[in-house]
């Protein structure tokens, strides 16, 4: 679809605005806040994708836009305690700590508007499902739902998964682009979480028509659960969605009802950027590295 298609979708997104505000107030009331209580503060955060981090290209581009509009955009590091020891459960605890810290500093209720990319989109939806009173709206970029099948494909299929289990680790590109050992516990922990969490709030899904990593069916999984409050916009881009960021920033500003909108994003760096949504400092990978020839793009 061309750019006009995405912008026409903005009209549909307006339908979510008032509904979103009503749901936000309902969530405050249901959590015990009275009319005399401090009003909830809206906070924004970007959740990076698999084998990425706080230096993710899209995260930094979005943060620049938000700062220009005098808004903070948190960029939590989900690779805790390290990328090699990553689990969904620990990444969700990172978000719990981020939320608790924000509430303590604000001294008032907090409502989050989360932007997640790929695996970060899955985690944003999962955390929203676990903490429905804490999330106002979601933007899911190339949402990597059914992540178990995706990681199986990235690892090389059934035989590779068997080796990963037997050896206890998989050598794959980490957040800095260098090979890292990801423990088998990542796969084991993944089984404790639903492949397609249901989103509890107004949600915008953006998916690239040329995404070769995450199939379009993953986006449909999100929409199919709550078609009344989820909108899907398809853009002419690949999984990284870097090329279409000017369009995406405009749509996000409309969906979040940011007064005055957001300025266009800065130009992406002219370095190697993985389709996983890696950092700007990621060096070019060897074609022999896992996923090297198909998941690396020059920006």
PyMOL commands that set and color helices and strands:
alter all, ss='L'
color gray80, all
select helices_A, chain A and resi 3-30+57-68+88-106+119-130+132-134+147-155+158-167+185-190+216-225+245-255
alter helices_A, ss='H'
color red, helices_A
select strands_A, chain A and resi 41-47+73-74+110-117+135-141+169-173+179-183+202-208+230-235+272-274+296-298
alter strands_A, ss='S'
color yellow, strands_A
deselect
rebuild
show_as cartoon
